[in-house]
Amino acid sequence: MKSYFSLKTKIALFLAVTLWASAFVGIRAGLEGYTPGGLALLRFIIASFCMLIIYFRLPQRTAICWGDKGLLLLVGMFGVGCYNIALNYGEIAVSSGIASFIISLSPIVTLIFAILFLRESISLNMVVGTIISIIGVGLIMLSKTNQFDFHLGVFYVLIASIIGGAYSVLQKPFLKKHHAIEVTAYIMWGATILLLIYAPDALRDIKTASYQATFSVIYLGIFPAAIGYIAWSYGLKEVPASQAVNFLYFMPLIATFLGWVCLGEIPTWLSLVGGLVALFGVWVVNHPRERKLFSRKGNF
C-alpha cells in the first residue's frame, strides 16, 4: 500500500491530534465557569483573532472567489461551530476520556460520506466494524445505566462525532485550491459568526468565571483551535482524508491519560472497555478492504 506520509505530514497530524486530545480536558475545565455556548464563543473569538494575524502575515495569498469564501464560512458554521456546541453540552456529563473515544467514531462517518458521495464500495470490514463500534457505545451507555444526564451527554457527543466526520470531507475540496491557513481562517471565522448567538452568555460568564476556567478557554482558543486546526488542514492537504483520520486512534488514549493527570478522571472499567471496543470497530472499518460486499455501481 502506498505511503502518503512525509515526516512533516506526520508531525502535523500528531500535533493536531495531541492538541485536540488536550481540548477534551480543557473543555471540562472551562465548563467549571462557563456555559457551553459562552465557552465556545470566547474560544473561537480568540482563535479567530489568532487566525487573522496568521492570515495577513502569509507571504502570498491566493485569490479566493466569493463563492468559496461563502462556502468556507458555512463549513465553519457547521463543521466547527455546531460541532463545538454539541461537544460542550456533551462534556457537561461525559468525562474527557470517554468523550474522546466517542468522537473517534468520526472515521466511520467519513467513510459513510465517501460511499454516499464519492461512490466508494461497501465492504464486509465496514459492516462488521460499524457493528462492533455500536456495541462499544452500548457498553459505555451501560456503564451508567440510570443516569439520564450521562446518556444525554453521550447523545450530544455522538452528534459531534457525526459532524466531525462530515467536516473532514467537506473541507477537502478547498484544500486542493487554497493554502491550509486560508481555509482554516475562513472556517474559524464562520464558526465564530454562528457562535455570536451566545454573546449574552459569554458576557455573563466572563464576569463570574474563575481565572482557571478563563485560562482554560484562552488555551482552547490558541492551541487546539487555531494551531490544531491549521495542523490538521495541512495534513489533509497532503494526504487523503481516509488516511489522515487513522491518526485519530491516538486521541482517546492521550485524552484519557490527560484527564486522569489533570482532572483526576478515572473511567469505570465498563466504560473504558466500551471505548476500546468502539475504537477497535473503527480500526476494523479502516483496515485494508479487499472484499467488496456491495458496490455503488451495482456489482455484488
C-alpha positions as CSV (number, residue, x, y, z in Angstrom):
1,M,0.0,0.0,0.0
2,K,1.4,3.4,-1.0
3,S,2.5,5.6,1.9
4,Y,1.3,9.2,1.6
5,F,3.0,10.4,4.8
6,S,6.1,12.6,4.8
7,L,7.8,13.4,8.1
8,K,6.2,16.9,8.1
9,T,2.8,15.5,7.5
10,K,3.2,13.0,10.3
11,I,4.3,15.8,12.7
12,A,1.4,18.0,11.7
13,L,-1.2,15.2,12.2
14,F,0.3,14.1,15.5
15,L,0.4,17.8,16.7
16,A,-3.3,18.2,15.7
17,V,-4.4,15.0,17.4
18,T,-2.4,15.8,20.6
19,L,-3.8,19.3,20.9
20,W,-7.3,18.1,20.2
21,A,-6.9,15.5,22.8
22,S,-6.0,18.2,25.3
23,A,-9.1,20.1,24.2
24,F,-11.4,17.5,25.8
25,V,-9.7,18.2,29.2
26,G,-9.7,21.9,28.6
27,I,-13.4,21.9,27.8
28,R,-14.2,20.1,31.1
29,A,-12.1,22.6,33.0
30,G,-13.6,25.6,31.2
31,L,-17.2,24.3,31.9
32,E,-16.5,24.8,35.6
33,G,-17.0,28.5,35.0
34,Y,-18.6,28.9,31.6
35,T,-21.8,27.7,29.9
36,P,-21.3,25.5,26.8
37,G,-22.3,28.3,24.4
38,G,-20.3,31.0,26.2
39,L,-17.2,28.8,26.3
40,A,-17.5,28.0,22.5
41,L,-17.9,31.7,21.6
42,L,-15.0,33.0,23.7
43,R,-12.8,30.2,22.5
44,F,-13.4,31.0,18.8
45,I,-13.2,34.7,19.2
46,I,-9.6,34.1,20.4
47,A,-9.0,31.6,17.7
48,S,-10.4,33.9,15.0
49,F,-8.1,36.7,16.2
50,C,-5.1,34.4,16.1
51,M,-6.1,33.3,12.5
52,L,-6.5,37.0,11.5
53,I,-2.9,37.7,12.5
54,I,-1.6,34.5,10.8
55,Y,-3.6,35.0,7.7
56,F,-2.4,38.6,7.0
57,R,1.2,37.5,7.7
58,L,1.1,35.0,4.9
59,P,3.8,35.9,2.3
60,Q,1.4,35.1,-0.5
61,R,-2.3,34.5,-0.5
62,T,-4.5,33.0,-3.2
63,A,-7.4,34.9,-4.7
64,I,-10.4,33.1,-3.1
65,C,-13.6,33.8,-5.0
66,W,-16.7,35.0,-3.1
67,G,-18.5,31.7,-3.7
68,D,-15.7,29.7,-2.0
69,K,-15.5,32.3,0.8
70,G,-19.2,31.8,1.5
71,L,-19.0,28.0,1.4
72,L,-16.0,28.0,3.7
73,L,-17.9,30.2,6.2
74,L,-20.8,27.7,6.0
75,V,-18.4,24.8,6.5
76,G,-17.1,26.6,9.6
77,M,-20.6,27.2,11.0
78,F,-21.5,23.5,10.6
79,G,-18.2,21.6,11.0
80,V,-16.7,23.7,13.8
81,G,-19.5,25.8,15.3
82,C,-22.2,23.1,15.6
83,Y,-19.5,20.5,16.5
84,N,-18.3,22.5,19.4
85,I,-21.8,23.3,20.7
86,A,-22.7,19.6,20.7
87,L,-19.4,18.6,22.3
88,N,-19.5,21.2,25.0
89,Y,-23.1,20.2,26.0
90,G,-22.0,16.6,26.0
91,E,-19.0,17.1,28.2
92,I,-21.2,18.6,31.0
93,A,-21.9,15.0,31.9
94,V,-19.3,12.9,30.0
95,S,-15.7,12.7,31.0
96,S,-13.0,13.9,28.7
97,G,-11.6,10.4,28.0
98,I,-15.0,8.8,27.2
99,A,-16.0,11.8,25.0
100,S,-12.8,11.4,23.0
101,F,-13.5,7.7,22.5
102,I,-16.9,8.6,21.1
103,I,-15.5,11.4,18.9
104,S,-13.1,8.8,17.5
105,L,-16.0,7.2,15.7
106,S,-15.8,10.1,13.1
107,P,-13.7,8.0,10.7
108,I,-16.7,5.7,10.2
109,V,-18.8,8.7,9.4
110,T,-16.1,9.9,6.9
111,L,-16.3,6.6,5.1
112,I,-20.1,6.6,5.0
113,F,-20.0,10.0,3.3
114,A,-17.3,8.7,0.9
115,I,-19.7,5.9,0.0
116,L,-22.6,8.2,-0.5
117,F,-20.9,11.0,-2.4
118,L,-17.6,9.6,-3.7
119,R,-19.1,6.2,-4.9
120,E,-16.7,4.1,-2.8
121,S,-17.7,0.4,-2.3
122,I,-19.2,-1.0,0.9
123,S,-17.0,-3.8,2.3
124,L,-17.5,-6.5,4.9
125,N,-15.0,-4.8,7.1
126,M,-17.1,-1.7,7.2
127,V,-20.3,-3.5,8.2
128,V,-18.6,-5.6,10.9
129,G,-16.6,-2.7,12.2
130,T,-19.6,-0.5,12.5
131,I,-21.5,-3.2,14.4
132,I,-18.5,-3.5,16.8
133,S,-18.4,0.2,17.4
134,I,-22.1,0.3,18.1
135,I,-21.6,-2.4,20.7
136,G,-18.8,-0.4,22.2
137,V,-21.0,2.7,22.5
138,G,-23.7,0.4,24.1
139,L,-21.2,-0.7,26.7
140,I,-20.4,2.9,27.5
141,M,-24.1,3.6,28.0
142,L,-24.5,0.6,30.3
143,S,-21.7,1.8,32.5
144,K,-24.1,4.5,33.8
145,T,-27.4,2.6,33.5
146,N,-29.6,5.0,35.4
147,Q,-28.0,8.4,34.7
148,F,-30.1,10.3,32.3
149,D,-27.7,13.3,32.1
150,F,-24.9,10.9,31.2
151,H,-26.9,9.3,28.4
152,L,-28.0,12.7,27.1
153,G,-24.3,13.7,27.1
154,V,-23.3,10.7,25.1
155,F,-26.0,11.6,22.6
156,Y,-24.6,15.1,22.2
157,V,-21.1,13.7,21.7
158,L,-22.3,11.3,19.1
159,I,-23.9,14.2,17.2
160,A,-20.5,16.0,17.4
161,S,-18.8,12.8,16.1
162,I,-21.1,12.8,13.1
163,I,-20.4,16.4,12.4
164,G,-16.7,15.9,12.8
165,G,-16.7,13.1,10.2
166,A,-18.6,15.2,7.7
167,Y,-16.2,18.2,8.3
168,S,-13.1,16.3,7.1
169,V,-14.9,15.5,3.8
170,L,-16.4,19.0,3.4
171,Q,-13.1,20.9,3.6
172,K,-11.0,18.6,1.4
173,P,-12.0,20.2,-2.0
174,F,-11.0,23.6,-0.8
175,L,-7.6,22.4,0.4
176,K,-6.8,21.4,-3.2
177,K,-7.2,25.0,-4.3
178,H,-6.1,27.2,-1.4
179,H,-3.5,27.3,1.4
180,A,-4.3,25.4,4.5
181,I,-4.1,28.5,6.6
182,E,-6.5,30.4,4.3
183,V,-9.0,27.6,4.5
184,T,-8.7,27.3,8.3
185,A,-9.0,31.1,8.7
186,Y,-12.4,31.3,6.9
187,I,-13.6,28.2,8.7
188,M,-12.7,29.7,12.1
189,W,-14.4,32.9,11.2
190,G,-17.5,31.1,10.0
191,A,-17.7,29.2,13.3
192,T,-17.4,32.5,15.3
193,I,-20.2,34.1,13.3
194,L,-22.5,31.3,14.2
195,L,-21.5,31.3,17.9
196,L,-22.3,35.0,18.2
197,I,-25.8,33.9,19.2
198,Y,-24.2,33.1,22.6
199,A,-22.8,36.6,23.1
200,P,-25.1,37.3,26.1
201,D,-24.0,34.0,27.8
202,A,-20.3,34.8,27.2
203,L,-20.6,38.3,28.6
204,R,-22.3,37.0,31.7
205,D,-19.8,34.1,32.1
206,I,-16.7,36.3,31.9
207,K,-17.9,38.3,34.9
208,T,-18.3,35.2,37.2
209,A,-15.8,32.7,35.9
210,S,-12.6,31.8,37.8
211,Y,-9.2,32.7,36.4
212,Q,-8.5,29.0,36.0
213,A,-11.6,28.5,33.8
214,T,-10.8,31.6,31.8
215,F,-7.2,30.4,31.3
216,S,-8.6,27.1,30.0
217,V,-10.8,28.9,27.4
218,I,-7.8,31.0,26.3
219,Y,-5.7,27.9,25.9
220,L,-8.5,26.2,23.9
221,G,-8.7,29.2,21.5
222,I,-4.9,29.4,20.8
223,F,-3.7,25.8,20.8
224,P,-6.4,23.2,20.0
225,A,-8.5,25.6,17.9
226,A,-6.0,27.8,15.9
227,I,-2.9,25.7,15.9
228,G,-4.6,22.4,16.0
229,Y,-6.9,23.1,13.0
230,I,-4.0,24.6,11.0
231,A,-2.0,21.4,11.5
232,W,-5.0,19.2,10.6
233,S,-5.7,21.2,7.5
234,Y,-2.0,20.9,6.4
235,G,-2.2,17.2,6.9
236,L,-5.4,16.9,4.9
237,K,-3.8,18.9,2.1
238,E,-1.0,16.3,1.8
239,V,-2.9,13.0,2.3
240,P,-6.4,11.6,1.6
241,A,-9.0,12.2,4.4
242,S,-9.4,8.4,4.8
243,Q,-5.7,8.1,5.6
244,A,-5.4,11.2,7.9
245,V,-8.3,10.1,10.1
246,N,-6.3,7.0,11.2
247,F,-4.2,9.3,13.4
248,L,-7.4,9.9,15.4
249,Y,-6.9,6.5,17.0
250,F,-4.3,8.0,19.3
251,M,-6.6,10.8,20.5
252,P,-8.7,9.0,23.1
253,L,-5.6,7.4,24.7
254,I,-3.9,10.8,25.1
255,A,-7.2,12.4,26.3
256,T,-7.8,9.7,28.9
257,F,-4.3,10.0,30.2
258,L,-4.5,13.8,30.4
259,G,-8.0,13.6,32.0
260,W,-6.5,11.3,34.7
261,V,-3.5,13.5,35.3
262,C,-5.1,17.0,35.1
263,L,-8.6,16.4,36.3
264,G,-8.4,13.1,38.3
265,E,-11.0,11.5,35.9
266,I,-10.8,7.7,36.3
267,P,-13.3,6.0,33.9
268,T,-15.1,2.9,35.0
269,W,-13.9,-0.4,33.7
270,L,-17.0,-1.0,31.6
271,S,-16.9,2.5,30.0
272,L,-13.2,2.0,29.3
273,V,-13.8,-1.4,27.7
274,G,-16.7,0.1,25.7
275,G,-14.4,2.8,24.4
276,L,-11.7,0.4,23.4
277,V,-14.3,-1.8,21.7
278,A,-15.6,1.2,19.8
279,L,-12.1,2.2,18.8
280,F,-11.4,-1.4,17.6
281,G,-14.5,-1.2,15.4
282,V,-13.1,2.0,13.8
283,W,-9.8,0.1,13.2
284,V,-11.7,-2.7,11.5
285,V,-13.6,-0.3,9.3
286,N,-10.3,1.4,8.2
287,H,-8.4,-1.9,7.7
288,P,-7.4,-2.5,4.1
289,R,-10.5,-3.8,2.4
290,E,-10.1,-6.2,-0.4
291,R,-13.5,-7.9,-0.4
292,K,-16.4,-5.8,-1.6
293,L,-19.8,-6.5,-0.2
294,F,-21.7,-4.0,-2.3
295,S,-20.7,-1.5,-5.0
296,R,-22.4,1.8,-5.7
297,K,-22.1,0.8,-9.4
298,G,-24.4,-2.2,-8.9
299,N,-21.9,-5.0,-8.5
300,F,-22.4,-7.5,-5.7
